[in-house]
């Protein structure tokens, strides 16, 4: 009887020790997952910020491209006006040399 009781006590102690080990491993895993969640949350916030910044940059790029097109059109019109004025000046100057 006593021997059986001793064996049972040893088994109980072994089970308790294993349970403590499992509990410690689980706590380590919980801590690791909490840390990963924190990192993921920060990364998610950064991704959202980058998404917003990207949208703003795209809008600024579109506006800049539109301004460039407008400037190119105005430049083309000014060049045409200069060419027309040069023709007029040439035509006005030609008869006076004759």
C-alpha positions in Angstrom: 0.0 0.0 0.0 2.7 2.4 1.0 4.7 1.6 -2.1 1.7 2.2 -4.3 1.1 5.5 -2.5 4.7 6.5 -3.1 4.5 5.7 -6.8 1.3 7.8 -7.0 2.9 10.7 -5.3 5.9 10.5 -7.7 3.5 10.5 -10.6 1.6 13.4 -9.3 4.8 15.4 -8.8 5.9 14.5 -12.3 2.5 15.6 -13.7 2.7 18.9 -11.7 6.2 19.5 -13.0 5.1 18.9 -16.5 2.1 21.2 -16.0 4.3 24.0 -14.7 6.5 23.6 -17.8 3.6 23.7 -20.1 2.2 26.7 -18.3 5.5 28.5 -18.7 5.7 27.6 -22.4 2.2 28.8 -22.9 2.9 32.1 -21.1 6.0 32.6 -23.3 3.9 31.9 -26.4 1.2 34.4 -25.2 3.9 37.0 -24.6 5.3 36.4 -28.1 1.9 36.7 -29.7 1.1 39.9 -27.8 4.4 41.4 -29.0 3.6 40.3 -32.6 0.2 41.8 -32.3 1.7 45.1 -31.2 4.1 45.0 -34.1 1.3 44.2 -36.6 -0.8 47.0 -35.2 2.0 49.5 -35.7 2.7 48.1 -39.2 -1.0 48.4 -40.1 -1.0 52.0 -39.0 2.1 52.7 -41.1 0.5 51.1 -44.1 -2.6 53.2 -43.7 -0.5 56.3 -43.4 1.5 55.4 -46.5 -1.8 54.7 -48.3 -3.1 58.2 -47.5 0.3 59.8 -48.3 0.3 57.9 -51.6 -3.1 59.2 -52.5 -2.1 62.7 -51.7 1.1 62.4 -53.8 -0.9 61.0 -56.7 -3.3 64.0 -56.5 -0.4 66.4 -56.4 1.2 64.6 -59.4 -2.1 64.8 -61.4 -2.3 68.6 -60.6 1.4 69.1 -61.6 0.8 67.2 -64.9 -2.3 69.3 -65.6 -0.3 72.5 -65.0 2.5 71.3 -67.2 0.0 70.6 -70.1 -1.5 74.0 -69.6 1.9 75.6 -69.6 2.9 73.7 -72.8 -0.3 74.8 -74.5 0.3 78.5 -73.5 3.9 78.1 -74.7 2.8 76.8 -78.0 0.3 79.7 -78.4 3.0 82.2 -77.5 5.4 80.7 -80.0 2.7 80.9 -82.7 2.1 84.6 -81.8 5.9 85.3 -81.9 6.1 83.7 -85.3 3.1 85.7 -86.5 4.6 88.9 -85.1 7.9 88.1 -86.8 6.1 87.7 -90.1 4.2 91.0 -89.6 7.5 92.8 -88.7 9.2 91.2 -91.8 6.3 92.2 -94.0 6.3 95.7 -92.6 10.0 96.0 -92.9 10.2 94.6 -96.5 8.3 97.4 -98.3 10.3 100.1 -96.4 13.6 98.7 -97.8 12.3 98.9 -101.4 
